[in-house]
Amino acid sequence: MANSTVTQAPPTARPRRAKGKRRRLLRFAAMLATIVFAVGIGFAIWLFLLPSGQQFKTMMADTLISTQHRHWAKYLIGQEALDKRVDSYAEQFEQYAEAPVVEVPVLEPPKPEVVKPLYEIEPIEGKGYKGYLLSISDPKKLRIGVPGKYGKGEKVSSMVQRTGALIGVNGGGFIDPEWMGNGFQPSGIVMSGGTIYYLDAAKTTPLHIVGIDRDGRMIAGKYSPNELLQMGVTEAVTFSPRFIVNGVGQIKNPADGWGIAPRTCMAQTADGTILFAIIDGRQPGHSIGATLYDVQQLFLERGAILAANLDGGSSTVLVKEGTIVNKPASEYGERYLPTAWLLFDKPEEANIRNIWEGVDISKIDPSKW
């Protein structure tokens, strides 16, 4: 039998290999930590010291201002700067509302040979956002819809189905304590069919409004309820700002566009066509949102002579014949709201009852479901 020799590795070889592997992992981890630290330092320098970083920081703060997490903006710009920013926007919105409107569209019936559809919906897309542009050829077929039952708001899709409307778009603002409101109590004024349905101010107090008069002309800016009645306004809700006047954009640069958010805005062109921009947001991979400057430029490209902002954020929704067209941002789904712009074939037959008639609005609990 032949002798055989079995060669064995020295007992220290395996531990040495393990130690070498451990050293390489430690060096890699150290290098990675150094890179992350350096990137972090570089980002902090850019964010807090360089002009472009300051602009980005302000944009992020503006975006937070328009959400339920407004207080988080103080960690970016500080509480004092946050308070100044909010006050600055309020002051700007007042200034936008002061510009006199001189280019009031003269609405004429279309020529017999020109047949325009009552409404058209087209997808729109820009840097970081997607949404829809709704065009309505006859503004006089729009009505402000309100909830069908007392005590709680109503989804726009429900309003459309209940009333038989063709189209629904979210409308004005509402009292929303801690972003927990039930959508029943509007803010400012609500007018539908030429009647004041809701008012939380004196009839002589100017309010920011977005509306339409009996001739189909869009009205936006600050007006008292008495003025609205004298002007023949039939449909109106409260929101701001008005940002295109006489075909001129009031927002002069993107930095003053009030952050990135889901948007609902309304405009009118010289031939009387009403435009609604319904833009999704807060959904990475689909649409982050748009600034008011973005919407302003979108409207100006389409010939708008007057435009104003409506309630946006999680309220933004477009409904066609009972089906939601866009992708609302609310994690809970479509919101319950107090008002919506509804389009009808025969608006004079729309059954829109005033659920606030005879109600003491001081006794409404806006957070009670």
Residue pairs with C-beta under 8 A, 6 or more apart in sequence:
45 53
46 52
46 53
47 53
47 54
47 56
47 57
48 54
48 57
55 255
57 76
57 77
58 77
58 85
58 255
59 255
59 259
59 260
60 73
60 76
60 259
61 73
61 76
61 77
61 81
61 82
61 85
61 259
62 73
62 85
62 257
62 258
62 259
62 260
63 259
63 260
63 261
63 289
64 70
64 72
64 73
64 76
64 259
65 73
65 82
65 85
65 86
65 89
65 258
65 259
66 258
66 259
66 261
66 312
66 313
67 261
67 313
68 178
68 179
70 82
70 86
73 82
73 85
74 81
74 82
77 85
89 258
92 241
92 256
93 208
93 240
93 241
94 222
95 250
96 240
96 241
96 242
96 243
96 245
96 250
97 208
97 221
97 222
97 240
97 241
97 242
98 222
99 221
99 242
99 245
99 246
99 250
100 245
101 221
101 245
101 246
101 306
102 246
103 246
103 247
103 270
103 305
103 306
104 217
105 217
105 218
105 268
105 269
105 270
105 271
105 272
105 305
107 139
107 215
107 216
107 217
107 271
107 272
108 272
110 116
110 137
116 137
117 137
118 136
118 137
118 138
118 141
118 166
118 343
118 345
119 134
119 135
119 136
119 137
119 166
119 167
119 343
120 134
120 135
121 132
121 133
121 134
121 135
121 318
121 320
121 325
122 132
122 133
122 135
123 130
123 131
123 132
123 133
124 130
124 131
124 132
124 133
124 277
124 279
124 298
125 131
126 290
126 294
126 298
127 294
128 260
128 287
128 288
128 289
128 290
129 260
129 279
129 280
129 281
129 287
129 288
129 289
129 290
129 294
130 279
130 280
130 286
130 287
131 263
131 277
131 278
131 279
131 280
131 287
131 290
131 326
132 277
132 278
132 279
132 318
132 325
132 326
133 275
133 276
133 277
133 278
133 298
133 302
134 167
134 169
134 275
134 276
134 277
134 278
134 318
135 273
135 274
135 275
136 142
136 167
136 273
136 274
136 275
136 276
136 343
137 272
137 273
138 216
139 212
139 216
139 217
139 218
139 268
139 272
139 273
139 274
140 212
140 214
140 215
140 216
140 347
141 343
141 344
141 345
141 347
142 212
142 235
142 274
142 341
142 342
142 343
142 344
142 347
143 165
143 192
143 193
143 235
143 341
143 342
143 344
143 347
143 350
143 352
144 171
144 190
144 191
144 192
144 197
144 235
144 236
144 237
144 339
144 340
144 341
144 342
144 352
145 156
145 159
145 163
145 165
145 168
145 171
145 192
145 339
145 340
145 341
145 342
145 350
145 352
146 154
146 159
146 190
146 192
146 197
146 338
146 339
146 352
146 353
146 354
146 355
146 356
147 153
147 154
147 159
147 183
147 184
147 336
147 338
147 355
148 154
148 158
148 159
148 162
148 353
148 355
149 355
150 184
150 355
150 359
151 182
151 184
151 368
152 182
152 183
152 184
152 336
152 369
153 174
153 181
153 182
153 183
153 184
153 335
153 336
153 337
153 338
154 162
154 183
154 336
154 337
155 334
155 335
155 336
155 337
156 168
156 169
156 170
156 317
156 319
156 334
156 337
156 340
157 168
157 317
157 319
157 322
157 323
157 324
157 334
159 165
159 168
159 340
159 342
160 166
160 167
160 168
160 319
160 321
160 322
160 340
160 342
161 322
163 342
163 344
163 350
163 351
163 352
164 344
164 350
165 342
165 343
165 344
165 350
166 320
166 321
166 343
166 344
166 345
167 318
167 319
167 320
167 321
167 342
167 343
168 317
168 318
168 319
168 340
168 341
168 342
168 343
169 264
169 276
169 278
169 310
169 317
169 318
169 319
169 340
169 341
170 264
170 310
170 311
170 315
170 316
170 317
170 335
170 337
170 339
170 340
170 341
171 237
171 239
171 310
171 311
171 337
171 338
171 339
171 340
171 341
172 186
172 187
172 188
172 190
172 210
172 237
172 238
172 239
172 310
172 311
172 338
172 339
173 186
173 187
173 188
173 237
173 238
173 239
173 311
174 181
174 183
174 184
174 185
174 186
174 187
174 311
174 337
174 338
174 339
174 366
175 181
175 185
175 186
175 187
175 364
175 366
176 183
176 366
177 366
177 367
178 367
180 367
181 366
181 367
182 336
182 366
182 367
182 368
182 369
183 335
183 336
183 337
183 338
184 336
184 338
184 364
184 366
185 338
185 361
185 364
185 366
186 198
186 200
186 237
186 238
186 338
186 339
187 200
187 238
188 199
188 200
188 201
188 207
188 208
188 209
188 237
188 238
188 239
189 196
189 198
189 199
189 200
189 201
189 207
189 209
189 225
189 228
189 236
189 237
189 238
190 196
190 197
190 198
190 199
190 236
190 237
190 238
190 338
190 339
190 356
191 197
191 211
191 228
191 233
191 234
191 235
191 236
191 237
192 234
192 235
192 352
192 354
193 234
193 235
193 350
193 352
194 214
194 232
194 233
194 234
195 354
196 225
196 229
197 354
197 355
197 356
197 357
198 338
198 356
198 361
199 225
200 361
201 207
201 225
203 224
203 225
203 226
204 224
204 225
204 226
205 224
205 225
206 222
206 223
206 224
206 227
207 222
207 223
207 224
207 225
207 238
208 221
208 222
208 238
208 239
208 240
208 241
208 242
209 219
209 220
209 221
209 222
209 223
209 228
209 233
209 236
209 237
209 238
209 239
210 218
210 219
210 220
210 236
210 237
210 238
210 239
210 242
210 266
210 308
210 309
210 310
211 218
211 219
211 220
211 228
211 233
211 234
211 235
211 236
211 237
212 218
212 219
212 233
212 234
212 235
212 236
212 274
213 219
213 231
213 232
213 233
213 234
214 232
214 233
214 234
215 232
216 272
217 268
217 272
218 266
218 267
218 268
218 274
218 306
219 228
219 231
219 233
219 236
220 242
220 266
220 306
220 307
220 308
221 242
221 245
221 308
223 231
223 233
228 236
235 341
237 310
237 339
239 308
239 309
239 310
239 311
240 308
240 309
241 250
241 292
241 308
241 309
242 250
242 306
242 307
242 308
242 309
243 249
243 250
243 251
243 265
243 292
243 295
243 296
243 307
243 308
243 309
244 250
244 267
244 296
244 299
244 300
244 304
244 305
244 306
244 307
245 306
246 305
246 306
247 270
247 300
247 303
247 304
247 305
249 293
249 296
249 297
249 300
250 296
251 257
251 292
251 293
251 296
253 293
254 291
254 293
254 294
256 293
257 291
257 292
257 293
257 294
257 296
258 291
258 292
259 291
260 281
260 288
260 289
260 290
260 291
261 281
261 282
261 289
261 290
261 291
261 312
261 313
262 279
262 280
262 281
262 282
262 287
262 289
262 312
262 313
262 314
262 316
262 328
262 329
263 277
263 278
263 279
263 281
263 289
263 290
263 292
263 294
263 295
263 309
263 312
263 316
264 276
264 277
264 278
264 279
264 309
264 310
264 311
264 312
264 315
264 316
264 317
265 276
265 277
265 292
265 295
265 299
265 307
265 308
265 309
265 310
265 312
266 274
266 275
266 276
266 277
266 307
266 308
266 310
266 341
267 274
267 275
267 276
267 277
267 299
267 302
267 304
267 306
267 307
267 308
268 274
268 275
268 304
268 305
268 306
268 307
269 275
269 302
269 303
269 304
269 305
270 303
270 305
275 299
275 302
275 304
275 307
276 318
276 341
277 295
277 298
277 299
278 316
278 317
278 318
278 325
278 326
279 287
279 289
279 290
279 294
279 295
279 312
279 316
280 286
280 287
280 289
280 316
280 326
280 327
280 328
280 329
281 287
281 288
281 289
281 290
281 312
281 313
281 316
281 329
282 288
282 289
282 329
283 327
283 329
286 327
287 327
292 309
295 307
295 309
296 307
299 307
311 337
313 329
314 328
314 329
314 330
314 335
315 335
315 337
316 326
316 328
316 329
317 324
317 326
317 328
317 334
317 335
318 324
318 325
318 326
319 325
324 334
328 334
328 335
342 350
342 352
344 350
